[in-house]
Amino acid sequence: MSRAWTFEGARAVLPDVRARTERAAEAAERLVAARENAKSAQQQARIDREIQAVIERWAREMEALGAEVKGVWLVDFDTGSGYYCWRWPEETLEHFHGYDDGFAGRMRIQ
C-alpha cells in the first residue's frame, strides 16, 4: 500500500523509525560480534540466519509504518514526487531525492 508523505508527517514518524532501527541495529551488531567468536561453520550459519531474521523483522516494521525499505537501515518516504530519505544513524530527516536518483542523488532539504 503506497502512501504520499508530507514532510511534517514523515518527521512525526521518524522517532519511531529511529527507535526501531536502533534496536535492530544493536541486535545485529551483537550477533555479528558473536559470529566472529563462533567455533564452527554451523554456528556461523545459525548466527547468519539470526542476523537475517533481525533485518527482515525490521523491514516489516518499517513497511507497517508506511516507509519503503531501500537497504539495511535505509528508508524512504514517498512524497508523490520523490522521496524523503533517511538512514541510520541520522538524527533527523534532512534529505530528498527524485524517483530516478536513488541514494547517491539525494540532496539536503533546505
C-alpha positions in Angstrom: 0.0 0.0 0.0 1.6 3.3 -1.1 1.3 6.4 0.9 2.1 10.0 0.0 4.1 11.6 2.8 4.2 15.2 3.8 7.4 16.4 5.3 5.7 17.0 8.6 4.2 13.5 8.5 7.5 11.8 7.8 9.2 13.9 10.6 6.4 12.9 13.0 7.0 9.1 12.5 10.8 9.4 12.4 11.3 9.0 16.2 9.5 5.6 16.0 11.6 4.7 12.9 14.8 5.7 14.7 13.9 3.7 17.9 13.0 0.6 16.0 16.1 0.9 13.8 18.4 1.5 16.8 17.1 -1.7 18.5 17.5 -3.8 15.3 21.0 -2.4 14.5 22.2 -3.1 18.1 20.8 -6.6 17.9 22.5 -7.2 14.6 25.8 -5.8 15.9 25.7 -8.2 18.9 25.1 -11.1 16.5 28.0 -10.0 14.2 30.3 -10.0 17.3 29.0 -13.4 18.3 29.6 -14.7 14.8 33.3 -13.6 15.0 33.6 -15.9 18.0 31.7 -18.8 16.6 33.6 -22.1 16.9 32.2 -23.8 13.8 30.7 -23.2 10.4 27.4 -24.4 11.7 27.4 -21.8 14.5 28.2 -19.1 11.9 25.4 -20.2 9.7 22.9 -20.2 12.6 24.0 -16.7 13.5 23.8 -15.6 9.9 20.2 -16.7 9.9 19.5 -14.8 13.1 21.0 -11.6 11.6 18.9 -12.0 8.5 15.8 -12.5 10.7 16.6 -9.3 12.6 16.9 -7.4 9.3 13.7 -8.9 7.9 11.7 -8.1 11.1 13.0 -4.5 11.0 12.0 -4.2 7.3 8.4 -5.5 8.1 8.2 -2.9 10.9 9.2 -0.1 8.6 6.8 -1.2 5.9 4.0 -1.4 8.5 4.8 2.3 9.4 4.4 3.2 5.7 8.1 3.7 4.9 9.8 2.0 2.0 12.9 0.0 2.8 15.7 0.7 0.3 18.5 -1.0 2.1 19.7 -2.1 5.5 18.8 0.7 7.9 17.8 2.9 5.0 14.2 4.0 4.4 12.4 6.4 2.1 9.1 8.2 2.5 7.3 8.6 -0.9 6.1 12.2 -1.4 4.4 11.6 -4.7 7.2 13.4 -6.5 10.2 11.7 -5.0 11.4 10.5 -1.6 12.4 11.9 1.8 15.4 9.7 2.5 16.7 8.7 5.9 19.4 6.2 7.1 20.7 5.1 10.4 22.1 6.8 12.5 21.0 10.2 11.1 19.2 12.2 13.8 16.7 14.0 11.6 15.1 13.8 8.2 17.3 16.1 6.1 17.5 14.6 2.6 15.3 14.2 -0.5 15.9 12.5 -3.9 13.8 12.0 -7.1 12.5 8.7 -8.1 15.3 8.0 -10.6 18.1 9.5 -8.5 18.4 7.0 -5.7 20.5 7.4 -2.6 23.5 8.7 -4.5 21.4 11.6 -5.8 20.0 12.7 -2.5 20.1 16.4 -1.6 19.9 18.2 1.7 16.4 19.7 2.3 16.7 23.5 2.6 
